Amino acid sequence: MTVSIQEVMTTSPVIPVMVINQLDQAVPLARALVAGGLKVLEITLRTPAALEAIRQIKAEVPGAIVGAGTIINLQTLDAALEAGSEFLVSPGVTDSLLTAALNSGVPILPGVVTPSEVMRLLDRGVTAMKFFPADAAGGIPMLKSIGGPLPQVTFCPTGGINPKNAHEYLSLSNVACVGGSWMAPASLVDAGDWAEITRRAAEATALKP
Ligand SMILES: O=C(O)C(=O)C[C@H](O)[C@H](O)COP(=O)(O)O
């Protein structure tokens, strides 16, 4: 089943950004997040286990919509597609990456910060973007400012989002969802504290303004 970028951005208010250090943590972690209501899961391609984690979660966790993050070039794009990723997220964007991603038919949230980057993507027909690194790049005031001249763009701010500021980000008219790692930090994953991860996921699910 193919998902749309709208489904990726609106199924849950928060997209958990997952770093899988050990493959055997992938499925229990995904189950814990889905149990808390977070169905759209981004697995970052930062670790050797990431691609197999995507395959296993897709096969074993019903209800999960599994995407790949940290897509930085054609190699990572091809690997993510080969693993069956249902959506793609990139920290920034290059022409070759965007062309290949758009041709693949798998939805992508390309990363941007500045109005010029936003305008280049608009020229390619893209209106859904990741705003990264959100807090470091100007956060809420920056998103409000971009929304003035460029209100047709919908963002998923990621980077420095936490339970304290997530609600304010989500209340912006040009923000559909936020991304973040706070539901599944390495400390909880390594401790196998799935109950606490489910609790944090449920709290994140309830954030919708
Ligand atoms: O790996 C990628 O592709 C990224 O773009 C980085 C992640 O989105 C951020 O690392 C999440 O940020 P935190 O919630 O502050 O941990």
The ligand as an SDF file (V2000), in Angstrom:
LIG
                    3D

 16 15  0  0  0  0  0  0  0  0999 V2000
   19.1390   11.8800   10.9960 O   0  0  0  0  0  0  0  0  0  0  0  0
   18.5570   12.7310   10.3200 C   0  0  0  0  0  0  0  0  0  0  0  0
   18.2200   12.5560    9.1660 O   0  0  0  0  0  0  0  0  0  0  0  0
   18.2420   14.0510   10.8780 C   0  0  0  0  0  0  0  0  0  0  0  0
   17.8410   14.8930   10.1480 O   0  0  0  0  0  0  0  0  0  0  0  0
   18.4290   14.3360   12.2840 C   0  0  0  0  0  0  0  0  0  0  0  0
   17.2240   14.1040   13.1500 C   0  0  0  0  0  0  0  0  0  0  0  0
   16.0590   14.5310   12.5290 O   0  0  0  0  0  0  0  0  0  0  0  0
   17.4390   14.7980   14.4190 C   0  0  0  0  0  0  0  0  0  0  0  0
   18.6260   14.3230   14.9760 O   0  0  0  0  0  0  0  0  0  0  0  0
   16.3600   14.6330   15.4400 C   0  0  0  0  0  0  0  0  0  0  0  0
   16.5840   15.6600   16.3350 O   0  0  0  0  0  0  0  0  0  0  0  0
   16.4120   15.5500   17.9080 P   0  0  0  0  0  0  0  0  0  0  0  0
   14.9590   15.2670   18.1750 O   0  0  0  0  0  0  0  0  0  0  0  0
   16.8520   16.8860   18.3970 O   0  0  0  0  0  0  0  0  0  0  0  0
   17.2860   14.4230   18.3560 O   0  0  0  0  0  0  0  0  0  0  0  0
  1  2  2  0
  2  3  1  0
  2  4  1  0
  4  5  2  0
  4  6  1  0
  6  7  1  0
  7  8  1  0
  7  9  1  0
  9 10  1  0
  9 11  1  0
 11 12  1  0
 12 13  1  0
 13 14  2  0
 13 15  1  0
 13 16  1  0
M  END
$$$$
